[in-house]
Amino acid sequence: MISYEKALKIMRQNIKVSKKTERINIQNSHMRIISKEILSKFNYPRNNTSAMDGIVIFKSELRKNKILKIVGESKAGNKSCSSFKKNEAKFIYTGAPIPGLNKIVIPKENYIYINDYCKRKEIDWFASCWDLESLKFIRSFNPVAYKIASASLTDQKLLKEHAMLDKPIILSTGMSTMKEIRKAEQILSDTNLLIAHSTSAYPCKSEELNLNVIPTLMKEFNHPIGYSGHELGIQTTLAACVLGACFIERHFTLDRSMWGTDQAASLEPPGLKKLIRDIRVLEKSLGDGVKKVYDSEKLILNKLRLSLIHI
């Protein structure tokens, strides 16, 4: 590797500059230098195009913790792309026109980075897909499972598309009635379905957690039942485990003071570590339900319990 200055010096020493010009056919222009710039009469490409694959959104939506609906896509080669409304987004591909003004592209590389990082750390990752386009996008990463958010529980078209996947499906049941849950379960009944009890409030009040729904779901459905918690602290999540939840979902953040609707209801690293530790203790302490005398009790039994002999 040589410096820029040295490279420039070598070029100047070996390149002969000529002010002579001549008109030739373009086929014979190899190794020639044009005598003046050739300027197009119009911008090319004529539209503002994306330099990457990703999702295009309004700039104003970037720092808002909102769910955006995917309403289509912009492909390379298209002369133009129709715009979209606030609270909406589009998939966009490299070289495709960016619709309208005041838009920004979130690169697909962000998801690729997450995927690669999780592989290095041996973490299984997946995502909630709120529409068919998002499901198609996430499928390209071949996740170990798919999550259906509470808000999508009544989206039968989306549920039927999930039902065709050969992967576990986690169904959250916040803001849903038992009738709605039953209908969703019917669509997904032939899949490897897991159902999570949840209340969709951030943070959720203790009196609205209704943890006793967990055994209700266990009696109603022949599927693993878990708990998706949005409350403060970890006590009630531990109670969900005692009531029979076999998997747990909690939101996670590095700093609860960060912006975002769910930050207050999220666990920071020390809180998540403590929750996992306490769940492991609970698993051991619940036992098998069969009453017995343990060896550790026998010495105390012989010491403290009186033997009554009838004569």
C-alpha positions as CSV (number, residue, x, y, z in Angstrom):
1,M,0.0,0.0,0.0
2,I,1.4,3.4,-1.0
3,S,0.3,6.9,0.0
4,Y,-2.1,9.0,-2.1
5,E,0.7,11.6,-2.7
6,K,3.1,8.9,-4.0
7,A,0.4,7.4,-6.3
8,L,-0.4,10.8,-7.7
9,K,3.3,11.4,-8.4
10,I,3.6,8.1,-10.3
11,M,0.5,8.9,-12.3
12,R,1.8,12.3,-13.3
13,Q,5.1,10.8,-14.3
14,N,3.6,8.2,-16.6
15,I,0.6,9.8,-18.0
16,K,1.1,12.2,-21.0
17,V,-1.4,15.0,-21.1
18,S,-2.5,16.1,-24.5
19,K,-4.6,19.0,-25.4
20,K,-5.2,17.6,-28.9
21,T,-8.8,16.5,-29.5
22,E,-10.4,14.4,-32.3
23,R,-13.8,13.1,-33.1
24,I,-14.0,9.2,-33.2
25,N,-16.6,6.5,-33.0
26,I,-17.5,5.4,-29.5
27,Q,-16.4,1.8,-30.5
28,N,-12.8,3.1,-30.9
29,S,-12.8,5.1,-27.6
30,H,-11.2,2.5,-25.4
31,M,-8.2,3.9,-23.5
32,R,-9.2,7.5,-24.6
33,I,-10.2,10.4,-22.3
34,I,-13.1,12.6,-23.2
35,S,-12.2,16.2,-23.9
36,K,-15.2,17.6,-22.0
37,E,-17.9,16.4,-19.6
38,I,-21.0,14.9,-21.1
39,L,-24.0,16.1,-19.2
40,S,-27.5,14.6,-19.3
41,K,-30.4,16.8,-20.0
42,F,-32.3,15.2,-17.1
43,N,-31.4,13.6,-13.8
44,Y,-30.6,9.9,-14.0
45,P,-32.1,8.0,-12.4
46,R,-35.0,10.4,-12.7
47,N,-36.3,9.5,-9.2
48,N,-34.7,9.5,-5.8
49,T,-33.8,5.8,-5.5
50,S,-32.8,3.6,-2.6
51,A,-29.2,2.5,-2.1
52,M,-30.3,-0.6,-0.1
53,D,-33.0,-3.1,0.5
54,G,-35.2,-2.2,3.5
55,I,-38.3,-0.6,4.7
56,V,-39.2,3.0,3.8
57,I,-41.1,5.1,6.3
58,F,-41.9,8.8,7.0
59,K,-38.9,10.5,8.8
60,S,-41.4,11.7,11.4
61,E,-42.2,8.1,12.4
62,L,-38.6,7.2,13.1
63,R,-38.5,7.9,16.8
64,K,-42.0,7.0,17.6
65,N,-42.8,3.6,19.2
66,K,-45.6,2.8,16.7
67,I,-46.8,-0.2,14.7
68,L,-46.7,0.6,11.0
69,K,-48.7,-1.3,8.4
70,I,-46.9,-2.6,5.3
71,V,-48.9,-1.5,2.3
72,G,-46.8,-2.7,-0.6
73,E,-43.4,-2.6,-2.1
74,S,-41.2,-0.5,-4.4
75,K,-39.1,-2.6,-6.9
76,A,-36.0,-1.7,-8.9
77,G,-36.9,-0.9,-12.5
78,N,-40.2,0.8,-11.6
79,K,-40.4,4.3,-13.0
80,S,-42.3,5.5,-9.9
81,C,-43.9,4.3,-6.7
82,S,-47.1,5.5,-5.2
83,S,-46.8,7.2,-1.8
84,F,-48.4,6.1,1.4
85,K,-50.0,7.6,4.5
86,K,-48.8,8.2,8.0
87,N,-48.7,4.9,10.1
88,E,-47.9,3.0,6.9
89,A,-44.7,1.7,5.3
90,K,-43.4,-0.1,2.2
91,F,-40.7,-2.6,1.5
92,I,-38.1,-1.2,-0.9
93,Y,-35.3,-2.8,-2.9
94,T,-31.9,-1.5,-4.0
95,G,-32.4,0.9,-7.0
96,A,-36.1,1.2,-6.5
97,P,-37.8,4.7,-6.4
98,I,-38.4,6.2,-3.0
99,P,-42.1,7.3,-2.9
100,G,-42.7,11.0,-2.2
101,L,-40.7,13.3,0.1
102,N,-39.7,13.2,3.7
103,K,-39.0,9.5,3.7
104,I,-36.2,7.4,5.2
105,V,-35.1,3.8,4.5
106,I,-34.4,1.4,7.4
107,P,-31.9,-1.0,5.8
108,K,-32.5,-4.8,5.7
109,E,-28.9,-5.0,6.9
110,N,-30.2,-4.2,10.4
111,Y,-32.0,-7.5,10.4
112,I,-29.1,-9.3,8.9
113,Y,-26.9,-7.9,11.7
114,I,-29.4,-9.1,14.3
115,N,-29.5,-12.5,12.6
116,D,-25.7,-12.8,12.4
117,Y,-25.2,-11.6,16.0
118,C,-27.7,-14.1,17.4
119,K,-26.0,-17.0,15.5
120,R,-22.7,-16.1,17.0
121,K,-24.2,-15.9,20.5
122,E,-26.3,-19.1,19.9
123,I,-29.6,-17.1,20.5
124,D,-32.8,-18.2,18.8
125,W,-34.6,-15.1,17.5
126,F,-37.9,-14.5,15.8
127,A,-40.4,-11.6,15.4
128,S,-44.1,-10.7,15.4
129,C,-45.3,-10.3,11.8
130,W,-48.3,-7.9,11.6
131,D,-49.0,-8.4,7.9
132,L,-48.4,-10.8,5.0
133,E,-45.5,-8.7,3.6
134,S,-43.7,-8.7,7.0
135,L,-44.2,-12.5,7.3
136,K,-42.7,-13.0,3.8
137,F,-39.7,-10.8,4.9
138,I,-39.1,-12.6,8.2
139,R,-39.4,-16.0,6.5
140,S,-36.3,-15.2,4.5
141,F,-34.3,-15.6,7.8
142,N,-35.8,-19.0,8.6
143,P,-36.6,-18.3,12.2
144,V,-37.1,-21.1,14.8
145,A,-40.7,-19.8,15.5
146,Y,-43.2,-17.1,14.7
147,K,-45.1,-14.8,17.0
148,I,-48.6,-13.6,16.4
149,A,-49.2,-10.3,18.3
150,S,-52.4,-9.8,20.3
151,A,-53.5,-7.1,17.9
152,S,-53.4,-9.7,15.0
153,L,-55.4,-12.4,16.8
154,T,-58.5,-11.6,14.8
155,D,-56.7,-11.2,11.4
156,Q,-57.9,-14.5,9.9
157,K,-56.0,-14.1,6.6
158,L,-52.7,-13.6,8.5
159,L,-53.5,-16.6,10.8
160,K,-54.2,-18.9,7.9
161,E,-50.9,-17.9,6.3
162,H,-49.1,-18.7,9.6
163,A,-51.0,-22.1,9.7
164,M,-49.1,-23.1,6.5
165,L,-45.7,-22.7,8.2
166,D,-43.9,-25.7,9.5
167,K,-42.6,-23.9,12.7
168,P,-43.9,-23.3,16.2
169,I,-46.5,-20.5,16.5
170,I,-46.8,-18.4,19.6
171,L,-50.2,-16.7,19.9
172,S,-50.6,-13.8,22.3
173,T,-54.1,-13.2,23.7
174,G,-54.2,-9.7,25.0
175,M,-57.3,-7.6,24.5
176,S,-59.2,-10.7,23.3
177,T,-62.3,-12.6,24.4
178,M,-62.4,-16.3,24.9
179,K,-64.6,-16.5,21.8
180,E,-62.0,-14.8,19.7
181,I,-59.2,-17.0,21.1
182,R,-61.2,-20.2,20.3
183,K,-61.7,-19.0,16.7
184,A,-58.0,-18.3,16.3
185,E,-57.1,-21.6,17.9
186,Q,-59.3,-23.4,15.4
187,I,-57.4,-21.9,12.5
188,L,-54.0,-22.8,14.1
189,S,-55.0,-26.1,15.8
190,D,-53.0,-28.3,13.5
191,T,-49.8,-26.3,14.0
192,N,-47.2,-26.5,16.8
193,L,-49.2,-23.9,18.7
194,L,-48.3,-22.2,22.0
195,I,-50.8,-19.8,23.6
196,A,-49.7,-16.9,25.9
197,H,-52.1,-15.3,28.4
198,S,-51.5,-11.5,28.3
199,T,-53.1,-8.1,29.1
200,S,-52.1,-5.5,26.6
201,A,-51.3,-2.5,28.8
202,Y,-47.9,-0.9,29.3
203,P,-47.3,-1.1,32.2
204,C,-50.2,-3.3,33.3
205,K,-51.9,-2.8,36.6
206,S,-51.6,-5.8,39.0
207,E,-55.4,-6.0,39.3
208,E,-55.8,-6.4,35.6
209,L,-53.2,-9.2,35.1
210,N,-55.9,-11.8,35.8
211,L,-53.4,-14.6,36.2
212,N,-56.1,-17.2,36.9
213,V,-56.8,-17.2,33.2
214,I,-53.7,-19.3,32.8
215,P,-55.3,-22.5,34.4
216,T,-58.5,-21.6,32.5
217,L,-56.6,-21.7,29.2
218,M,-54.9,-25.0,30.3
219,K,-58.3,-26.6,30.8
220,E,-59.7,-25.2,27.5
221,F,-56.9,-26.0,25.1
222,N,-54.6,-28.9,24.5
223,H,-51.6,-26.7,23.8
224,P,-48.7,-25.4,26.0
225,I,-49.9,-22.3,27.9
226,G,-47.5,-19.5,28.8
227,Y,-47.5,-15.9,29.9
228,S,-46.6,-12.6,28.2
229,G,-46.2,-10.0,31.0
230,H,-46.2,-6.2,30.7
231,E,-46.2,-5.4,34.4
232,L,-43.7,-3.7,36.7
233,G,-41.3,-6.0,38.6
234,I,-41.1,-9.8,38.5
235,Q,-43.3,-11.1,41.4
236,T,-46.4,-11.6,39.3
237,T,-44.4,-13.3,36.5
238,L,-43.2,-15.8,39.1
239,A,-46.8,-16.3,40.2
240,A,-47.7,-17.1,36.5
241,C,-45.1,-19.9,36.7
242,V,-46.6,-21.3,39.8
243,L,-50.0,-21.3,38.1
244,G,-48.7,-23.4,35.3
245,A,-47.2,-21.1,32.6
246,C,-44.6,-23.2,30.8
247,F,-43.0,-20.3,28.9
248,I,-42.5,-16.7,29.7
249,E,-42.2,-13.5,27.6
250,R,-41.0,-10.2,29.1
251,H,-39.9,-7.1,27.3
252,F,-36.2,-6.4,27.6
253,T,-34.3,-3.1,27.5
254,L,-30.8,-1.8,28.4
255,D,-32.3,1.3,30.0
256,R,-35.9,1.8,31.2
257,S,-35.5,5.6,30.9
258,M,-35.2,5.4,27.1
259,W,-38.0,6.6,24.9
260,G,-40.7,4.1,24.0
261,T,-44.2,3.0,25.1
262,D,-43.0,-0.3,26.6
263,Q,-39.8,0.9,28.3
264,A,-41.4,1.2,31.8
265,A,-42.8,-2.3,31.6
266,S,-39.4,-3.8,30.4
267,L,-36.7,-5.5,32.4
268,E,-33.1,-4.3,32.4
269,P,-30.3,-6.9,32.4
270,P,-30.1,-7.3,36.2
271,G,-33.9,-7.8,36.4
272,L,-34.0,-10.4,33.7
273,K,-31.1,-12.3,35.3
274,K,-33.0,-12.3,38.6
275,L,-36.2,-13.4,37.0
276,I,-34.5,-16.4,35.3
277,R,-32.7,-17.3,38.5
278,D,-36.0,-17.3,40.5
279,I,-37.9,-19.3,37.9
280,R,-35.2,-22.0,38.0
281,V,-35.6,-22.1,41.8
282,L,-39.4,-22.4,41.4
283,E,-39.0,-25.3,39.0
284,K,-37.2,-27.2,41.6
285,S,-39.4,-26.2,44.5
286,L,-42.8,-27.1,43.0
287,G,-42.0,-30.8,43.1
288,D,-44.1,-33.6,41.8
289,G,-47.2,-33.2,44.1
290,V,-46.7,-36.5,45.8
291,K,-46.5,-36.2,49.6
292,K,-43.5,-38.0,51.0
293,V,-41.0,-38.0,53.9
294,Y,-37.6,-36.9,52.7
295,D,-34.3,-38.3,54.0
296,S,-33.4,-34.8,55.3
297,E,-36.5,-35.0,57.6
298,K,-35.9,-38.4,59.1
299,L,-33.3,-37.3,61.7
300,I,-35.6,-34.6,62.9
301,L,-38.5,-37.0,62.9
302,N,-36.7,-39.4,65.2
303,K,-35.7,-36.6,67.4
304,L,-38.9,-34.7,67.8
305,R,-41.8,-37.1,67.2
306,L,-43.0,-39.2,70.2
307,S,-43.7,-42.9,69.7
308,L,-46.8,-43.9,71.7
309,I,-46.9,-47.5,72.8
310,H,-50.2,-48.8,74.0
311,I,-50.0,-51.4,76.8
